[in-house]
Amino acid sequence: MTTPSEQAQQHADEQWDPGLSLIMNERRQLLNLAYRLLGSLADAEDVVQETYARWYAMSRAQQEAVESPGAWLTKVASRICLNLLGSARARRETYVGEWIPEPLPAPAEWIAGAGSGAGADPADRITLDESVTMAFLVVFESMTPAQRVAFVLHDIFRYPFAEVADIVGRSPAACRQLASSARRRIAAARAEASPNAARQASVVRRFKAAWEAQDIEALLSLLDPGATAVSDGGGRAVAHLLPIEGAEQIAHLYRTIARFAPPRTILERTVNGLPGLVVESQDRIETVFAFAVTDDERITHIWAVRNPDKLRPWQL
């Protein structure tokens, strides 16, 4: 939230630079783009900051020569993301355990920084839609950087392939092929688990009750036989380092967790736009759970994020 003095300063800045408001109004679009490309809010914030730094590093004459500042900012942010995606794979190879994208709460629950207790500026919020569900972000992770950028820019942000080609450094035809390949991966994810919020809320609520009751049979009735559970502690929190495969193994794992975990509260919360769960202990969120649920109300995937670096927006 901006203070009165900050608002006054912003007004003064806009009087000096009439284009400032137009430029800053692009911030939310850039943040939404970068989060979808990188799966990390912290990295997305860094990309936006670097994009604006490059804009203001130009002279006034150079800025005025830019026909569309919004398009320029998007192009620069996308190229920064493309470079980061290229290096991210090497970083993930040294990551402790499995890497899961950063989970996001519902906008009304957004907290501006760990422990700040202040609501975030609306410009710093991600628009929660189908393209940011955990299932989609995980599929994005399986794509090449070029596929990811081509798909997100064209299919989500509606940029023509001619502009995408200029960003990716390939021909429009090649970008069309990249987006098509990415689209097939997305279609396969949709076929496996459709993002129906009402259906998922019912399944997640029953999973929570079965987990708290340590009811193996009830857990098995909710889990797809081929379900997978992934946990991300990043070396900062206890987590199973490899995915757990199969309903039986997952059900027994969660019963063991319920039996031996210290006192905690399990809450139903919105995670990346869909019903999920959070575990609160000593007034802090220690785990955020996202789920993928099929049309016949079976859980196919559980993603548990425990790395505290990825839980900043959740902390009170």
PEJO-V170742 format. One record per residue. N is the residue number from 0. RES is the residue in one small letter. SS is DSSP state (~ for helix, > for strand, _ for the rest). OMEGA is omega in degrees with one decimal (999 if undefined). BURIAL is # if it has 9 or more other ideal C-beta (glycine too) atoms within 8 Angstrom, else .. Layout:
n-><N:N>
res-><RES:RES>
ss-><SS:SS>
omega-><OMEGA:OMEGA>
burial-><BURIAL:BURIAL>
This chain:
n-><0:1:2:3:4:5:6:7:8:9:10:11:12:13:14:15:16:17:18:19:20:21:22:23:24:25:26:27:28:29:30:31:32:33:34:35:36:37:38:39:40:41:42:43:44:45:46:47:48:49:50:51:52:53:54:55:56:57:58:59:60:61:62:63:64:65:66:67:68:69:70:71:72:73:74:75:76:77:78:79:80:81:82:83:84:85:86:87:88:89:90:91:92:93:94:95:96:97:98:99:100:101:102:103:104:105:106:107:108:109:110:111:112:113:114:115:116:117:118:119:120:121:122:123:124:125:126:127:128:129:130:131:132:133:134:135:136:137:138:139:140:141:142:143:144:145:146:147:148:149:150:151:152:153:154:155:156:157:158:159:160:161:162:163:164:165:166:167:168:169:170:171:172:173:174:175:176:177:178:179:180:181:182:183:184:185:186:187:188:189:190:191:192:193:194:195:196:197:198:199:200:201:202:203:204:205:206:207:208:209:210:211:212:213:214:215:216:217:218:219:220:221:222:223:224:225:226:227:228:229:230:231:232:233:234:235:236:237:238:239:240:241:242:243:244:245:246:247:248:249:250:251:252:253:254:255:256:257:258:259:260:261:262:263:264:265:266:267:268:269:270:271:272:273:274:275:276:277:278:279:280:281:282:283:284:285:286:287:288:289:290:291:292:293:294:295:296:297:298:299:300:301:302:303:304:305:306:307:308:309:310:311:312:313:314:315>
res-><m:t:t:p:s:e:q:a:q:q:h:a:d:e:q:w:d:p:g:l:s:l:i:m:n:e:r:r:q:l:l:n:l:a:y:r:l:l:g:s:l:a:d:a:e:d:v:v:q:e:t:y:a:r:w:y:a:m:s:r:a:q:q:e:a:v:e:s:p:g:a:w:l:t:k:v:a:s:r:i:c:l:n:l:l:g:s:a:r:a:r:r:e:t:y:v:g:e:w:i:p:e:p:l:p:a:p:a:e:w:i:a:g:a:g:s:g:a:g:a:d:p:a:d:r:i:t:l:d:e:s:v:t:m:a:f:l:v:v:f:e:s:m:t:p:a:q:r:v:a:f:v:l:h:d:i:f:r:y:p:f:a:e:v:a:d:i:v:g:r:s:p:a:a:c:r:q:l:a:s:s:a:r:r:r:i:a:a:a:r:a:e:a:s:p:n:a:a:r:q:a:s:v:v:r:r:f:k:a:a:w:e:a:q:d:i:e:a:l:l:s:l:l:d:p:g:a:t:a:v:s:d:g:g:g:r:a:v:a:h:l:l:p:i:e:g:a:e:q:i:a:h:l:y:r:t:i:a:r:f:a:p:p:r:t:i:l:e:r:t:v:n:g:l:p:g:l:v:v:e:s:q:d:r:i:e:t:v:f:a:f:a:v:t:d:d:e:r:i:t:h:i:w:a:v:r:n:p:d:k:l:r:p:w:q:l>
ss-><_:_:_:~:~:~:~:~:~:~:~:~:~:~:~:~:_:_:_:~:~:~:~:~:_:_:~:~:~:~:~:~:~:~:~:~:~:~:_:_:~:~:~:~:~:~:~:~:~:~:~:~:~:~:~:~:_:_:_:~:~:~:~:~:_:_:_:_:~:~:~:~:~:~:~:~:~:~:~:~:~:~:~:~:~:~:~:~:~:~:~:~:~:_:_:_:_:_:_:_:_:_:_:_:_:_:~:~:~:_:>:_:_:_:_:_:_:_:>:_:_:~:~:~:_:_:_:_:_:~:~:~:_:~:~:~:~:~:~:~:~:_:_:_:~:~:~:~:~:~:~:~:~:~:~:~:_:_:_:_:~:~:~:~:~:~:~:~:_:_:_:~:~:~:~:~:~:~:~:~:~:~:~:~:~:~:~:~:~:~:~:~:_:_:_:_:~:~:~:~:~:~:~:~:~:~:~:~:~:~:~:~:_:_:_:~:~:~:~:~:~:~:>:>:>:>:>:>:>:>:>:>:_:_:_:_:_:_:_:_:_:_:_:>:>:_:~:~:~:~:~:~:~:~:~:~:~:~:~:~:_:_:_:_:>:>:>:>:>:>:>:_:_:>:>:>:>:>:>:>:>:_:_:>:>:>:>:>:>:>:>:>:>:_:_:_:_:_:>:>:>:>:>:>:>:_:_:~:~:~:_:~:~:~:_:_>
omega-><178.4:178.2:177.4:-179.7:178.2:178.0:178.6:178.8:179.0:178.9:178.8:178.7:-178.1:175.7:179.1:-177.8:-177.3:-178.8:-176.4:-178.4:178.9:-179.0:-176.3:177.5:177.8:-172.4:-177.2:177.9:-179.2:-179.8:178.4:179.1:-174.8:179.0:179.5:-179.7:-172.1:-178.2:-178.3:178.5:-179.6:178.9:179.2:177.7:178.5:179.6:179.9:179.2:179.3:178.9:178.7:177.9:179.6:177.5:-176.5:172.1:178.3:175.8:177.7:179.3:178.4:178.8:-178.0:178.6:178.9:-175.3:-179.7:-179.9:179.6:178.9:178.8:-179.5:179.4:179.7:-179.3:180.0:-179.7:179.4:176.3:178.4:-179.5:177.8:179.4:179.0:178.7:179.9:-176.8:-178.0:177.7:179.5:-178.3:179.9:179.6:179.9:-179.3:179.6:-178.0:177.7:177.6:176.9:179.4:177.5:-179.8:176.3:174.0:-177.6:-178.6:-177.5:-175.6:177.2:-176.9:176.6:-177.7:173.0:-176.3:-179.2:-178.8:178.3:-178.5:171.8:179.6:179.3:-178.5:-179.5:177.5:174.5:-176.0:176.1:-175.8:-175.3:176.3:172.6:-176.9:179.5:179.7:-178.2:177.8:176.4:177.1:-178.7:-178.6:-177.4:170.8:177.5:-178.5:177.0:-176.6:-179.5:-178.9:-178.7:-176.4:-179.2:-175.8:-171.7:-177.9:-177.0:169.6:174.8:178.0:-176.0:178.0:178.7:176.9:-179.0:179.5:-179.8:-175.0:-178.7:176.5:-179.5:175.5:179.5:178.6:178.7:177.1:177.6:178.3:-179.3:179.1:177.9:178.3:-178.9:178.6:177.5:179.2:179.9:178.6:178.0:178.2:-178.9:-178.0:-177.4:179.5:-176.8:176.7:-172.2:-177.7:178.8:-177.8:179.1:179.2:-179.0:-179.0:178.7:178.5:176.7:179.0:-179.4:-179.8:179.7:-179.1:179.7:-177.1:-175.7:-177.5:-177.3:179.0:177.1:-179.9:-179.9:-178.0:-175.9:171.9:-179.2:179.9:-176.7:178.2:175.1:-179.0:-179.4:-177.9:175.7:177.4:-176.3:-179.3:-179.4:179.6:180.0:174.6:-169.6:179.9:176.7:175.2:-175.0:173.4:-176.4:-178.1:-178.1:-179.3:-179.0:-180.0:177.3:-176.6:173.8:177.9:177.9:-179.6:-176.0:-171.4:-178.6:175.1:-179.1:-179.5:179.6:177.5:-175.9:173.7:-179.7:175.2:-179.3:-178.0:173.7:-179.6:179.3:177.5:-179.7:170.1:176.2:-179.0:178.5:179.9:175.3:175.2:175.9:-177.9:178.5:173.5:-177.9:171.3:-174.6:166.8:-173.7:-179.4:178.2:178.8:171.7:172.3:178.7:179.1:-179.7:170.4:175.9:-178.7:179.9:-177.6:179.0:-176.5:178.1:-178.3:-175.2:-178.1:-177.1:-176.3:-171.2:-178.9:999>
burial-><.:.:.:.:.:.:#:.:.:#:.:.:#:#:.:.:.:.:.:#:.:#:#:.:.:#:#:#:#:#:#:#:#:#:#:#:#:#:#:#:#:#:#:#:#:.:#:#:.:#:#:#:.:#:#:.:.:.:.:.:.:.:#:.:.:.:.:.:#:#:#:#:#:#:#:#:#:#:#:#:#:#:.:#:#:.:.:#:.:.:.:.:.:.:#:.:#:#:.:#:#:#:#:#:#:#:.:.:#:#:#:#:.:.:.:.:.:.:.:#:.:.:.:#:#:#:.:#:.:.:.:#:#:#:#:#:#:#:#:#:#:.:#:.:#:#:#:#:#:#:#:#:#:#:.:#:#:.:#:.:#:.:#:#:#:.:#:#:.:.:.:#:.:#:#:#:.:#:#:.:#:#:#:.:#:#:.:#:#:.:.:#:#:.:#:.:#:.:#:#:#:#:#:#:#:#:#:#:#:#:#:.:.:.:.:#:.:#:#:#:.:#:#:#:.:.:#:#:#:#:#:#:#:#:.:.:#:.:#:.:.:.:.:#:.:#:#:.:#:#:#:#:#:#:#:.:.:#:.:.:.:.:.:#:.:#:.:#:#:#:#:#:#:#:#:#:#:#:#:#:#:.:.:.:#:#:#:#:#:#:#:#:#:#:.:.:#:#:#:#:#:#:#:#:#:#:#:.:.:#:#:#:#:#:#:.>
